[in-house]
Amino acid sequence: MKRTSAPSLPDRFHEVMLRTVSPDVGHLEVDSEHQIVKVDKKAAELLGYSDVNLEGSSLWDVLCEKLPAYHYQTINMAILKRMEHVVYTTLNISGSCVCLKIMPKQQGLRITISTRIPSDFSGRTEL
């Protein structure tokens, strides 16, 4: 039987923080034509659209206004290749650091927006 050592104090502290601190997390669902079909309130708030209904809007109209231009190609590549991808960026208007996780679905994609980088995020990252 192989014996493993207990996690170090910083590792245990990090694990506890990940479990107890809830980040602001929102979700967008986009159809195959890149139109937003579903958006929760937190995603709209994180993107600075607290009073605007984003359903039916073009994903590119929403993202291009909020994200630095150098991320457009990265996001577009993930969408076109239908691959899971993570982008760490700063929103143009608020200066907030966010993590966008792009996940392909059968008929479109889901984008998760988070103000903290969860430990289970995987995929290629950009900064």
Secondary structure, DSSP 8 states (H G I E B T S, - for coil): --------HHHHHHHHHHHH----EEEEEEETTSBEEEE-HHHHHHTT-TTS--TTSBHHHHHHHHS-GGGHHHHHHHHHTT--EEEEEE-TTT--EEEEEEEEETTEEEEEEESS--TT--SB---
